[in-house]
Amino acid sequence: MPIIKTKTPMPTQPPRERIRNFGEVALGYTEEEALQEASRCIFCKNHPCVPACPVGIDIPGFIKLIQQRDYLGAARLMKETNSLPAICGRVCPQEEQCEKTCTLGVKHEPIAIGRLERFVADYEATQGVTAEKVSADRTAVAVVGSGPAGLTAAGDLIKMGHRVTVFESLHAPGGVLRYGIPEFRLPKTIVAREIDYLRQLGVEIMPSIVVGNTITLDELLRDYHAVFVGTGAGLPHFMGVPGETLTDVYSANEFLTRVNLMKAYLFPEYDTPVKIGRRVAVVGAGNTAMDACRTALRLGAEEVYCVYRRSRKEMPAREEEIVRAQEEGVQFHLLTLPVRILGDGDGSVTGMECLKMELGEPDESGRRRPVPIAGSEFTVGVDTVVISIGQGPNPLLPSATPGLKTDKRGSIVADEETGATSIPRVYAGGDIAWTGGTVIAAMGAAKKAAAAIHECIRQSYRKA
């Protein structure tokens, strides 16, 4: 049977329909489509996709089970190393990791590993499968933060037999998965489903507790043998230009959190809409910027501009997110640098003054450095601006914990292989320790830390 050279397409909502709702854009594979895509795998001898996966999923193994129509077996195999497969299948940048190393991808398109992962996880959910509670009778471990790093550490540790309590500052768990990613890309029901799986295993989740305020890290260490910190990145970066304090200027972090937390995507069912203008500028071109652009359209903006100081080639967002934004009508102002946000006498935004740029020599990131073109000033008429140029680690817990070493960015200094910090029995991973900046990178760091915590506890008992 000849090899199918291209990926099986993922069904999606048509652009004209989806910009009017917050329903999921990518609709997932049918069984027939999943079987067709799984049939493309050549089961190469070295399977380079496995070490390229930050959480080490047995990719050939679960694809083989799909071919055999044993979808529940495939789900069980995935969950041996990944407690959040339905989430990873939706938001993990597989094209830069497992799919990038796919042997089939040398001559043809690689296997759509993420789409198959999503199919298997969603199939399991339709069958009403529940997890058996783990017999966790070993030492208690505290996990601070319930984003991808915290949830992964919790899942791994309880499977190792430890009692796990997760402390979350907000009223519902999920972190960036719940509050930072739009409904159309990662539905809240999917996040809740994955968290319910951890609860079924026996993980205890304590919401509305701010470690560093409600309780200190030192107090946790009195009751728990070890603590994993996965509080993420919650400190938005700004450009430092005039006008950023005007009323209608948001950070992308605030903008997306308001939409998700206040359920603005369900307006008018919930009367907490986010104020949005007719013309919106989003500064930046990462995945979060694409999320902000596409959210603004769904909230009723007539025109949305993505303003980025480099070219299309350097945009850091996933290709599929850029394409979907273009399909939905986002307009791209590339090689453009905002230098001032303009406002009226009442503090409202009226426009954004920009400079045209050209690309020079590569900078430390390897991308060509943008250089301003003299005399190229122009103004874009907008009434809302969203700044999406990155964010730093959440500063609350580190600032409230003497002896916890941080770097110049404010990130917790943690060993790359173990997550160990400057305080004994305290480990960290994810964006708080700057271990990659993506959901799956945070999960990979958390897995390493969980293994190190388990070994630390085992060694302490051996000495005792």
C-alpha positions as a Markdown table, in Angstrom:
| # | Residue | x | y | z |
|---|---|---|---|---|
| 1 | Met | 0.0 | 0.0 | 0.0 |
| 2 | Pro | 1.5 | 3.4 | -1.0 |
| 3 | Ile | 2.3 | 5.9 | 1.7 |
| 4 | Ile | -0.1 | 8.8 | 2.0 |
| 5 | Lys | 2.2 | 11.8 | 1.6 |
| 6 | Thr | 0.2 | 14.5 | 3.3 |
| 7 | Lys | -1.5 | 14.8 | 6.7 |
| 8 | Thr | -5.2 | 14.0 | 7.0 |
| 9 | Pro | -6.8 | 17.5 | 7.2 |
| 10 | Met | -8.4 | 18.5 | 10.4 |
| 11 | Pro | -12.0 | 19.6 | 10.1 |
| 12 | Thr | -12.6 | 23.2 | 11.3 |
| 13 | Gln | -15.4 | 25.7 | 11.6 |
| 14 | Pro | -15.6 | 27.9 | 8.5 |
| 15 | Pro | -14.0 | 31.3 | 9.2 |
| 16 | Arg | -17.1 | 33.4 | 8.6 |
| 17 | Glu | -19.0 | 31.3 | 11.1 |
| 18 | Arg | -16.4 | 30.9 | 13.8 |
| 19 | Ile | -15.7 | 34.6 | 14.2 |
| 20 | Arg | -19.3 | 34.9 | 15.5 |
| 21 | Asn | -18.9 | 32.4 | 18.3 |
| 22 | Phe | -16.4 | 31.1 | 20.8 |
| 23 | Gly | -16.9 | 27.4 | 19.9 |
| 24 | Glu | -13.8 | 25.3 | 19.2 |
| 25 | Val | -12.3 | 26.1 | 15.8 |
| 26 | Ala | -10.6 | 22.7 | 15.2 |
| 27 | Leu | -13.3 | 20.0 | 15.4 |
| 28 | Gly | -11.1 | 16.9 | 15.8 |
| 29 | Tyr | -10.7 | 13.8 | 13.7 |
| 30 | Thr | -13.5 | 11.3 | 13.1 |
| 31 | Glu | -12.7 | 7.7 | 13.6 |
| 32 | Glu | -12.2 | 7.2 | 9.9 |
| 33 | Glu | -9.9 | 10.2 | 9.7 |
| 34 | Ala | -7.8 | 9.0 | 12.7 |
| 35 | Leu | -7.4 | 5.5 | 11.2 |
| 36 | Gln | -6.3 | 7.0 | 7.9 |
| 37 | Glu | -3.7 | 9.3 | 9.6 |
| 38 | Ala | -2.5 | 6.4 | 11.9 |
| 39 | Ser | -2.0 | 4.3 | 8.8 |
| 40 | Arg | 0.7 | 6.7 | 7.5 |
| 41 | Cys | 3.1 | 5.8 | 10.4 |
| 42 | Ile | 6.0 | 3.6 | 9.1 |
| 43 | Phe | 7.1 | 2.5 | 12.6 |
| 44 | Cys | 10.7 | 3.4 | 12.0 |
| 45 | Lys | 13.4 | 1.5 | 13.9 |
| 46 | Asn | 14.7 | 4.5 | 15.9 |
| 47 | His | 11.4 | 6.3 | 16.6 |
| 48 | Pro | 13.0 | 9.8 | 17.1 |
| 49 | Cys | 9.6 | 11.2 | 17.9 |
| 50 | Val | 9.7 | 9.7 | 21.4 |
| 51 | Pro | 12.8 | 11.5 | 22.8 |
| 52 | Ala | 11.6 | 14.7 | 21.0 |
| 53 | Cys | 8.4 | 14.6 | 23.2 |
| 54 | Pro | 9.1 | 16.6 | 26.4 |
| 55 | Val | 7.0 | 14.1 | 28.4 |
| 56 | Gly | 8.2 | 11.0 | 26.6 |
| 57 | Ile | 4.9 | 9.6 | 25.2 |
| 58 | Asp | 5.3 | 6.2 | 23.5 |
| 59 | Ile | 4.1 | 7.6 | 20.2 |
| 60 | Pro | 4.6 | 4.6 | 18.0 |
| 61 | Gly | 2.9 | 2.5 | 20.7 |
| 62 | Phe | -0.3 | 4.5 | 20.8 |
| 63 | Ile | -0.4 | 4.9 | 17.0 |
| 64 | Lys | -0.2 | 1.1 | 16.7 |
| 65 | Leu | -3.1 | 0.7 | 19.1 |
| 66 | Ile | -5.1 | 3.2 | 17.0 |
| 67 | Gln | -4.5 | 1.1 | 14.0 |
| 68 | Gln | -5.8 | -1.9 | 15.9 |
| 69 | Arg | -8.9 | 0.2 | 16.9 |
| 70 | Asp | -7.9 | -0.2 | 20.6 |
| 71 | Tyr | -8.5 | 3.5 | 21.4 |
| 72 | Leu | -8.9 | 3.0 | 25.1 |
| 73 | Gly | -5.6 | 1.1 | 25.2 |
| 74 | Ala | -4.0 | 4.0 | 23.4 |
| 75 | Ala | -5.4 | 6.4 | 25.9 |
| 76 | Arg | -4.1 | 4.3 | 28.8 |
| 77 | Leu | -0.7 | 4.2 | 27.2 |
| 78 | Met | -0.5 | 7.9 | 26.7 |
| 79 | Lys | -1.6 | 8.6 | 30.3 |
| 80 | Glu | 1.3 | 6.5 | 31.6 |
| 81 | Thr | 3.5 | 9.5 | 30.9 |
| 82 | Asn | 1.0 | 12.4 | 30.2 |
| 83 | Ser | -1.9 | 13.2 | 32.5 |
| 84 | Leu | -3.2 | 15.9 | 30.1 |
| 85 | Pro | -3.4 | 14.4 | 26.6 |
| 86 | Ala | -6.6 | 16.2 | 25.5 |
| 87 | Ile | -4.9 | 19.5 | 26.3 |
| 88 | Cys | -1.6 | 18.7 | 24.7 |
| 89 | Gly | -3.4 | 17.4 | 21.6 |
| 90 | Arg | -4.8 | 20.9 | 21.2 |
| 91 | Val | -2.2 | 23.4 | 22.3 |
| 92 | Cys | 1.2 | 21.6 | 22.1 |
| 93 | Pro | 3.5 | 22.8 | 19.3 |
| 94 | Gln | 4.1 | 19.3 | 18.0 |
| 95 | Glu | 5.5 | 20.7 | 14.7 |
| 96 | Glu | 8.5 | 22.0 | 16.6 |
| 97 | Gln | 9.0 | 18.8 | 18.7 |
| 98 | Cys | 7.8 | 15.2 | 18.0 |
| 99 | Glu | 6.6 | 15.9 | 14.4 |
| 100 | Lys | 9.7 | 17.8 | 13.6 |
| 101 | Thr | 11.8 | 14.6 | 14.0 |
| 102 | Cys | 9.3 | 12.3 | 12.4 |
| 103 | Thr | 11.2 | 10.0 | 9.9 |
| 104 | Leu | 8.3 | 10.2 | 7.4 |
| 105 | Gly | 8.7 | 14.0 | 7.5 |
| 106 | Val | 12.1 | 13.7 | 5.7 |
| 107 | Lys | 10.3 | 13.2 | 2.4 |
| 108 | His | 6.6 | 13.8 | 3.1 |
| 109 | Glu | 4.5 | 15.6 | 5.7 |
| 110 | Pro | 5.1 | 14.1 | 9.2 |
| 111 | Ile | 2.5 | 12.1 | 11.1 |
| 112 | Ala | -0.2 | 14.4 | 12.7 |
| 113 | Ile | 0.8 | 13.2 | 16.2 |
| 114 | Gly | -1.1 | 15.9 | 18.1 |
| 115 | Arg | -4.3 | 15.4 | 16.2 |
| 116 | Leu | -4.1 | 11.6 | 17.0 |
| 117 | Glu | -3.4 | 12.3 | 20.6 |
| 118 | Arg | -6.5 | 14.6 | 20.8 |
| 119 | Phe | -8.6 | 11.9 | 19.0 |
| 120 | Val | -7.7 | 9.2 | 21.5 |
| 121 | Ala | -8.2 | 11.4 | 24.6 |
| 122 | Asp | -11.6 | 12.7 | 23.3 |
| 123 | Tyr | -12.7 | 9.1 | 22.4 |
| 124 | Glu | -11.9 | 8.0 | 26.0 |
| 125 | Ala | -14.1 | 10.8 | 27.3 |
| 126 | Thr | -17.1 | 9.6 | 25.3 |
| 127 | Gln | -16.8 | 6.2 | 26.8 |
| 128 | Gly | -17.3 | 7.4 | 30.4 |
| 129 | Val | -14.0 | 5.9 | 31.5 |
| 130 | Thr | -13.0 | 6.9 | 35.1 |
| 131 | Ala | -9.6 | 6.5 | 36.8 |
| 132 | Glu | -9.1 | 4.3 | 39.8 |
| 133 | Lys | -7.9 | 6.0 | 42.9 |
| 134 | Val | -4.3 | 5.5 | 43.5 |
| 135 | Ser | -3.1 | 4.0 | 46.9 |
| 136 | Ala | -1.1 | 7.0 | 47.9 |
| 137 | Asp | 0.3 | 6.2 | 51.3 |
| 138 | Arg | 3.7 | 7.6 | 51.1 |
| 139 | Thr | 4.9 | 11.1 | 52.1 |
| 140 | Ala | 2.8 | 14.1 | 51.4 |
| 141 | Val | 3.9 | 16.6 | 48.8 |
| 142 | Ala | 2.5 | 20.1 | 48.2 |
| 143 | Val | 2.2 | 21.6 | 44.7 |
| 144 | Val | 1.8 | 25.4 | 44.3 |
| 145 | Gly | -0.1 | 26.4 | 41.2 |
| 146 | Ser | -2.5 | 24.4 | 39.1 |
| 147 | Gly | -1.3 | 25.2 | 35.6 |
| 148 | Pro | 0.4 | 22.7 | 33.3 |
| 149 | Ala | 3.5 | 22.3 | 35.4 |
| 150 | Gly | 1.6 | 21.9 | 38.7 |
| 151 | Leu | -1.0 | 19.5 | 37.3 |
| 152 | Thr | 1.8 | 17.4 | 35.7 |
| 153 | Ala | 3.8 | 17.2 | 38.9 |
| 154 | Ala | 0.7 | 16.3 | 40.8 |
| 155 | Gly | -0.2 | 13.5 | 38.4 |
| 156 | Asp | 3.2 | 12.0 | 38.4 |
| 157 | Leu | 3.7 | 12.2 | 42.1 |
| 158 | Ile | 0.4 | 10.6 | 43.0 |
| 159 | Lys | 1.1 | 7.7 | 40.6 |
| 160 | Met | 4.4 | 7.2 | 42.5 |
| 161 | Gly | 2.4 | 6.7 | 45.6 |
| 162 | His | 2.7 | 10.2 | 47.3 |
| 163 | Arg | -0.2 | 12.1 | 48.8 |
| 164 | Val | -0.5 | 15.3 | 46.8 |
| 165 | Thr | -2.3 | 18.6 | 47.6 |
| 166 | Val | -2.4 | 21.3 | 45.0 |
| 167 | Phe | -2.8 | 24.9 | 46.2 |
| 168 | Glu | -4.3 | 27.3 | 43.7 |
| 169 | Ser | -4.7 | 31.1 | 44.2 |
| 170 | Leu | -7.8 | 31.5 | 42.1 |
| 171 | His | -11.3 | 30.0 | 42.7 |
| 172 | Ala | -10.9 | 27.3 | 40.1 |
| 173 | Pro | -7.8 | 25.2 | 39.0 |
| 174 | Gly | -6.2 | 25.3 | 35.6 |
| 175 | Gly | -3.9 | 28.3 | 35.6 |
| 176 | Val | -3.0 | 29.5 | 32.1 |
| 177 | Leu | -5.0 | 26.6 | 30.7 |
| 178 | Arg | -8.2 | 28.0 | 32.1 |
| 179 | Tyr | -7.6 | 31.7 | 32.2 |
| 180 | Gly | -5.0 | 32.4 | 29.5 |
| 181 | Ile | -6.1 | 30.4 | 26.5 |
| 182 | Pro | -9.3 | 31.3 | 24.7 |
| 183 | Glu | -12.4 | 29.0 | 24.7 |
| 184 | Phe | -12.2 | 28.6 | 20.9 |
| 185 | Arg | -8.7 | 27.0 | 21.2 |
| 186 | Leu | -9.0 | 25.1 | 24.5 |
| 187 | Pro | -12.6 | 24.7 | 25.9 |
| 188 | Lys | -13.0 | 25.0 | 29.6 |
| 189 | Thr | -14.8 | 21.6 | 29.6 |
| 190 | Ile | -11.6 | 20.0 | 28.4 |
| 191 | Val | -9.5 | 21.6 | 31.1 |
| 192 | Ala | -12.1 | 20.5 | 33.7 |
| 193 | Arg | -12.1 | 17.0 | 32.4 |
| 194 | Glu | -8.4 | 16.6 | 32.7 |
| 195 | Ile | -8.4 | 18.0 | 36.2 |
| 196 | Asp | -11.2 | 15.6 | 37.2 |
| 197 | Tyr | -9.0 | 12.7 | 36.1 |
| 198 | Leu | -6.3 | 13.9 | 38.6 |
| 199 | Arg | -9.0 | 14.2 | 41.3 |
| 200 | Gln | -10.1 | 10.6 | 40.6 |
| 201 | Leu | -6.5 | 9.5 | 41.1 |
| 202 | Gly | -6.7 | 11.1 | 44.5 |
| 203 | Val | -5.1 | 14.5 | 44.0 |
| 204 | Glu | -6.5 | 17.1 | 46.5 |
| 205 | Ile | -7.0 | 20.6 | 45.1 |
| 206 | Met | -7.3 | 23.6 | 47.4 |
| 207 | Pro | -8.5 | 26.7 | 45.6 |
| 208 | Ser | -8.4 | 30.3 | 46.8 |
| 209 | Ile | -5.2 | 29.9 | 48.7 |
| 210 | Val | -2.3 | 32.3 | 47.9 |
| 211 | Val | 1.0 | 30.7 | 48.9 |
| 212 | Gly | 3.2 | 33.6 | 49.9 |
| 213 | Asn | 0.2 | 35.4 | 51.4 |
| 214 | Thr | -2.5 | 33.1 | 52.8 |
| 215 | Ile | 0.2 | 30.7 | 53.8 |
| 216 | Thr | 4.0 | 30.8 | 53.5 |
| 217 | Leu | 6.3 | 28.4 | 51.9 |
| 218 | Asp | 8.0 | 27.8 | 55.2 |
| 219 | Glu | 4.6 | 26.8 | 56.7 |
| 220 | Leu | 4.0 | 24.3 | 53.9 |
| 221 | Leu | 7.4 | 22.7 | 54.5 |
| 222 | Arg | 6.3 | 21.9 | 58.1 |
| 223 | Asp | 3.5 | 19.8 | 56.9 |
| 224 | Tyr | 4.8 | 18.4 | 53.6 |
| 225 | His | 8.1 | 16.6 | 52.9 |
| 226 | Ala | 8.6 | 18.5 | 49.6 |
| 227 | Val | 7.0 | 21.4 | 47.7 |
| 228 | Phe | 6.9 | 21.9 | 43.9 |
| 229 | Val | 6.4 | 25.5 | 42.8 |
| 230 | Gly | 4.7 | 26.0 | 39.4 |
| 231 | Thr | 3.1 | 29.4 | 39.7 |
| 232 | Gly | 3.8 | 30.4 | 36.1 |
| 233 | Ala | 4.3 | 33.8 | 34.4 |
| 234 | Gly | 1.9 | 36.5 | 35.6 |
| 235 | Leu | 3.8 | 39.7 | 35.2 |
| 236 | Pro | 3.2 | 41.3 | 31.8 |
| 237 | His | 5.8 | 43.2 | 29.9 |
| 238 | Phe | 5.2 | 46.6 | 28.4 |
| 239 | Met | 6.9 | 48.6 | 25.7 |
| 240 | Gly | 7.7 | 51.6 | 27.8 |
| 241 | Val | 6.3 | 54.1 | 25.3 |
| 242 | Pro | 4.1 | 57.2 | 26.1 |
| 243 | Gly | 0.4 | 56.4 | 26.4 |
| 244 | Glu | 0.5 | 52.9 | 27.8 |
| 245 | Thr | -1.4 | 54.1 | 30.9 |
| 246 | Leu | -4.4 | 55.2 | 28.9 |
| 247 | Thr | -7.7 | 53.6 | 29.8 |
| 248 | Asp | -8.1 | 51.4 | 26.8 |
| 249 | Val | -4.7 | 49.8 | 26.9 |
| 250 | Tyr | -4.5 | 46.2 | 28.1 |
| 251 | Ser | -1.8 | 43.7 | 28.6 |
| 252 | Ala | -2.7 | 40.5 | 26.8 |
| 253 | Asn | -2.5 | 38.7 | 30.2 |
| 254 | Glu | -5.2 | 41.0 | 31.6 |
| 255 | Phe | -7.3 | 41.0 | 28.4 |
| 256 | Leu | -7.5 | 37.2 | 28.1 |
| 257 | Thr | -7.9 | 36.6 | 31.8 |
| 258 | Arg | -10.8 | 39.0 | 31.9 |
| 259 | Val | -12.5 | 37.3 | 29.0 |
| 260 | Asn | -12.0 | 33.9 | 30.5 |
| 261 | Leu | -12.5 | 34.6 | 34.2 |
| 262 | Met | -15.6 | 36.9 | 33.7 |
| 263 | Lys | -17.0 | 34.6 | 30.9 |
| 264 | Ala | -17.2 | 37.5 | 28.5 |
| 265 | Tyr | -17.3 | 34.9 | 25.8 |
| 266 | Leu | -20.8 | 34.0 | 27.0 |
| 267 | Phe | -22.2 | 37.5 | 26.9 |
| 268 | Pro | -25.1 | 38.3 | 27.3 |
| 269 | Glu | -25.6 | 35.2 | 29.4 |
| 270 | Tyr | -23.0 | 36.7 | 31.8 |
| 271 | Asp | -23.2 | 40.5 | 32.2 |
| 272 | Thr | -19.5 | 41.0 | 32.5 |
| 273 | Pro | -18.4 | 42.0 | 29.0 |
| 274 | Val | -14.9 | 43.3 | 28.4 |
| 275 | Lys | -14.9 | 46.7 | 26.8 |
| 276 | Ile | -13.7 | 46.5 | 23.2 |
| 277 | Gly | -13.4 | 49.2 | 20.6 |
| 278 | Arg | -14.2 | 49.2 | 16.9 |
| 279 | Arg | -10.5 | 49.1 | 15.9 |
| 280 | Val | -8.1 | 47.1 | 18.0 |
| 281 | Ala | -4.3 | 46.9 | 17.7 |
| 282 | Val | -2.5 | 43.9 | 19.2 |
| 283 | Val | 1.2 | 44.5 | 19.6 |
| 284 | Gly | 3.3 | 41.3 | 19.3 |
| 285 | Ala | 3.1 | 38.1 | 17.2 |
| 286 | Gly | 3.3 | 35.1 | 19.5 |
| 287 | Asn | 0.6 | 32.6 | 20.3 |
| 288 | Thr | -0.9 | 34.9 | 22.9 |
| 289 | Ala | -1.0 | 37.8 | 20.5 |
| 290 | Met | -2.9 | 35.6 | 18.0 |
| 291 | Asp | -5.3 | 34.6 | 20.8 |
| 292 | Ala | -5.9 | 38.3 | 21.6 |
| 293 | Cys | -6.4 | 39.2 | 18.0 |
| 294 | Arg | -9.0 | 36.5 | 17.4 |
| 295 | Thr | -10.7 | 37.1 | 20.8 |
| 296 | Ala | -11.1 | 40.8 | 19.9 |
| 297 | Leu | -12.9 | 39.8 | 16.6 |
| 298 | Arg | -15.3 | 37.6 | 18.5 |
| 299 | Leu | -16.1 | 40.3 | 21.0 |
| 300 | Gly | -17.3 | 42.5 | 18.1 |
| 301 | Ala | -14.2 | 44.5 | 16.9 |
| 302 | Glu | -14.7 | 45.6 | 13.3 |
| 303 | Glu | -11.0 | 45.7 | 12.5 |
| 304 | Val | -8.1 | 44.0 | 14.3 |
| 305 | Tyr | -4.4 | 44.8 | 13.5 |
| 306 | Cys | -1.5 | 42.6 | 14.5 |
| 307 | Val | 1.5 | 45.0 | 14.9 |
| 308 | Tyr | 4.9 | 43.3 | 14.8 |
| 309 | Arg | 8.3 | 44.8 | 14.4 |
| 310 | Arg | 9.8 | 41.9 | 12.4 |
| 311 | Ser | 8.7 | 40.1 | 9.3 |
| 312 | Arg | 6.3 | 37.2 | 8.7 |
| 313 | Lys | 9.2 | 34.8 | 8.8 |
| 314 | Glu | 10.2 | 35.7 | 12.4 |
| 315 | Met | 6.7 | 35.6 | 13.9 |
| 316 | Pro | 7.0 | 33.2 | 16.9 |
| 317 | Ala | 3.3 | 32.0 | 16.9 |
| 318 | Arg | 2.4 | 28.6 | 15.5 |
| 319 | Glu | 1.8 | 28.6 | 11.8 |
| 320 | Glu | -1.7 | 27.2 | 12.1 |
| 321 | Glu | -2.6 | 30.0 | 14.5 |
| 322 | Ile | -1.3 | 32.6 | 12.1 |
| 323 | Val | -3.2 | 31.1 | 9.2 |
| 324 | Arg | -6.4 | 30.9 | 11.2 |
| 325 | Ala | -6.0 | 34.6 | 12.3 |
| 326 | Gln | -5.6 | 35.6 | 8.6 |
| 327 | Glu | -8.6 | 33.5 | 7.6 |
| 328 | Glu | -10.7 | 35.3 | 10.2 |
| 329 | Gly | -9.7 | 38.8 | 9.0 |
| 330 | Val | -6.9 | 39.9 | 11.2 |
| 331 | Gln | -4.8 | 42.5 | 9.4 |
| 332 | Phe | -1.0 | 42.3 | 9.8 |
| 333 | His | 1.2 | 45.4 | 10.1 |
| 334 | Leu | 4.6 | 43.8 | 9.9 |
| 335 | Leu | 8.0 | 45.6 | 10.2 |
| 336 | Thr | 6.1 | 48.1 | 12.3 |
| 337 | Leu | 7.2 | 49.5 | 15.7 |
| 338 | Pro | 4.8 | 51.4 | 18.0 |
| 339 | Val | 6.5 | 54.4 | 19.5 |
| 340 | Arg | 3.5 | 56.2 | 21.1 |
| 341 | Ile | -0.1 | 55.6 | 22.0 |
| 342 | Leu | -2.3 | 58.6 | 21.4 |
| 343 | Gly | -5.3 | 59.6 | 23.5 |
| 344 | Asp | -7.9 | 62.3 | 24.0 |
| 345 | Gly | -8.4 | 64.5 | 27.0 |
| 346 | Asp | -10.5 | 61.9 | 28.7 |
| 347 | Gly | -7.8 | 59.2 | 28.7 |
| 348 | Ser | -9.3 | 57.2 | 25.8 |
| 349 | Val | -7.1 | 55.8 | 23.0 |
| 350 | Thr | -7.4 | 57.5 | 19.6 |
| 351 | Gly | -4.5 | 56.1 | 17.7 |
| 352 | Met | -1.0 | 54.6 | 17.7 |
| 353 | Glu | 2.1 | 56.3 | 16.2 |
| 354 | Cys | 4.5 | 53.9 | 14.5 |
| 355 | Leu | 7.7 | 53.6 | 12.7 |
| 356 | Lys | 8.5 | 51.4 | 9.7 |
| 357 | Met | 11.3 | 48.9 | 10.2 |
| 358 | Glu | 13.8 | 47.0 | 8.2 |
| 359 | Leu | 15.8 | 43.9 | 9.2 |
| 360 | Gly | 19.5 | 44.1 | 10.0 |
| 361 | Glu | 21.9 | 41.6 | 11.4 |
| 362 | Pro | 20.7 | 38.7 | 13.6 |
| 363 | Asp | 20.5 | 39.4 | 17.4 |
| 364 | Glu | 21.0 | 37.0 | 20.3 |
| 365 | Ser | 17.8 | 35.2 | 19.5 |
| 366 | Gly | 19.1 | 34.3 | 16.0 |
| 367 | Arg | 16.4 | 36.5 | 14.4 |
| 368 | Arg | 17.4 | 39.5 | 12.3 |
| 369 | Arg | 17.3 | 42.6 | 14.4 |
| 370 | Pro | 14.7 | 45.2 | 13.4 |
| 371 | Val | 16.1 | 48.7 | 12.6 |
| 372 | Pro | 13.9 | 51.8 | 12.3 |
| 373 | Ile | 13.7 | 53.6 | 9.0 |
| 374 | Ala | 14.3 | 57.3 | 9.5 |
| 375 | Gly | 11.3 | 59.5 | 8.6 |
| 376 | Ser | 8.9 | 56.6 | 8.2 |
| 377 | Glu | 6.5 | 57.7 | 11.0 |
| 378 | Phe | 2.8 | 57.1 | 10.5 |
| 379 | Thr | -0.3 | 56.8 | 12.6 |
| 380 | Val | -2.8 | 53.9 | 12.9 |
| 381 | Gly | -6.3 | 54.9 | 14.0 |
| 382 | Val | -7.3 | 52.6 | 16.9 |
| 383 | Asp | -9.4 | 52.8 | 20.0 |
| 384 | Thr | -8.1 | 49.8 | 21.9 |
| 385 | Val | -4.5 | 48.5 | 22.3 |
| 386 | Val | -3.5 | 45.1 | 23.6 |
| 387 | Ile | 0.2 | 44.7 | 24.5 |
| 388 | Ser | 1.4 | 41.1 | 23.9 |
| 389 | Ile | 5.2 | 41.2 | 24.0 |
| 390 | Gly | 5.8 | 38.6 | 26.7 |
| 391 | Gln | 5.5 | 38.3 | 30.4 |
| 392 | Gly | 7.8 | 37.5 | 33.4 |
| 393 | Pro | 7.5 | 35.1 | 36.3 |
| 394 | Asn | 4.8 | 35.6 | 38.9 |
| 395 | Pro | 6.7 | 37.6 | 41.6 |
| 396 | Leu | 4.5 | 36.9 | 44.6 |
| 397 | Leu | 5.9 | 33.7 | 46.1 |
| 398 | Pro | 9.6 | 34.5 | 45.4 |
| 399 | Ser | 9.3 | 38.0 | 46.9 |
| 400 | Ala | 7.6 | 36.6 | 50.0 |
| 401 | Thr | 10.2 | 33.8 | 50.5 |
| 402 | Pro | 13.6 | 34.7 | 52.0 |
| 403 | Gly | 16.4 | 32.5 | 50.8 |
| 404 | Leu | 14.7 | 31.5 | 47.5 |
| 405 | Lys | 17.2 | 32.5 | 44.9 |
| 406 | Thr | 16.0 | 34.2 | 41.7 |
| 407 | Asp | 17.8 | 35.5 | 38.6 |
| 408 | Lys | 17.7 | 39.0 | 37.1 |
| 409 | Arg | 14.4 | 38.2 | 35.4 |
| 410 | Gly | 12.8 | 37.3 | 38.7 |
| 411 | Ser | 12.7 | 33.6 | 37.8 |
| 412 | Ile | 13.3 | 31.0 | 40.5 |
| 413 | Val | 16.8 | 29.5 | 40.0 |
| 414 | Ala | 16.2 | 25.8 | 39.6 |
| 415 | Asp | 18.4 | 22.9 | 38.5 |
| 416 | Glu | 17.7 | 22.1 | 34.8 |
| 417 | Glu | 17.5 | 18.3 | 35.4 |
| 418 | Thr | 15.9 | 18.1 | 38.9 |
| 419 | Gly | 14.1 | 21.4 | 39.5 |
| 420 | Ala | 15.9 | 21.8 | 42.8 |
| 421 | Thr | 16.0 | 25.3 | 44.2 |
| 422 | Ser | 18.2 | 27.1 | 46.7 |
| 423 | Ile | 15.9 | 25.9 | 49.5 |
| 424 | Pro | 16.1 | 22.2 | 50.5 |
| 425 | Arg | 13.0 | 20.2 | 49.6 |
| 426 | Val | 11.6 | 23.0 | 47.3 |
| 427 | Tyr | 11.5 | 22.4 | 43.6 |
| 428 | Ala | 10.3 | 24.5 | 40.7 |
| 429 | Gly | 9.4 | 24.2 | 37.0 |
| 430 | Gly | 7.5 | 25.9 | 34.2 |
| 431 | Asp | 7.4 | 29.6 | 33.5 |
| 432 | Ile | 8.2 | 30.5 | 37.2 |
| 433 | Ala | 11.6 | 28.9 | 36.5 |
| 434 | Trp | 11.7 | 29.8 | 32.8 |
| 435 | Thr | 11.9 | 26.3 | 31.5 |
| 436 | Gly | 10.6 | 26.8 | 28.0 |
| 437 | Gly | 7.6 | 29.1 | 27.8 |
| 438 | Thr | 5.1 | 26.6 | 26.4 |
| 439 | Val | 2.6 | 24.3 | 28.0 |
| 440 | Ile | 4.5 | 21.1 | 27.1 |
| 441 | Ala | 7.9 | 22.5 | 28.1 |
| 442 | Ala | 6.4 | 23.3 | 31.6 |
| 443 | Met | 5.1 | 19.8 | 31.7 |
| 444 | Gly | 8.4 | 18.3 | 30.8 |
| 445 | Ala | 10.2 | 20.3 | 33.5 |
| 446 | Ala | 7.6 | 19.2 | 36.0 |
| 447 | Lys | 8.1 | 15.5 | 35.2 |
| 448 | Lys | 11.8 | 15.9 | 35.9 |
| 449 | Ala | 11.1 | 17.6 | 39.2 |
| 450 | Ala | 8.5 | 15.0 | 40.2 |
| 451 | Ala | 11.1 | 12.2 | 39.6 |
| 452 | Ala | 13.7 | 14.1 | 41.7 |
| 453 | Ile | 11.2 | 14.7 | 44.5 |
| 454 | His | 10.4 | 11.0 | 44.5 |
| 455 | Glu | 14.1 | 10.1 | 44.6 |
| 456 | Cys | 14.7 | 12.6 | 47.4 |
| 457 | Ile | 12.0 | 11.1 | 49.5 |
| 458 | Arg | 13.1 | 7.6 | 48.8 |
| 459 | Gln | 16.7 | 8.5 | 49.9 |
| 460 | Ser | 15.5 | 10.2 | 53.1 |
| 461 | Tyr | 13.6 | 7.1 | 54.1 |
| 462 | Arg | 16.5 | 4.9 | 53.3 |
| 463 | Lys | 18.7 | 7.0 | 55.6 |
| 464 | Ala | 16.1 | 6.8 | 58.3 |
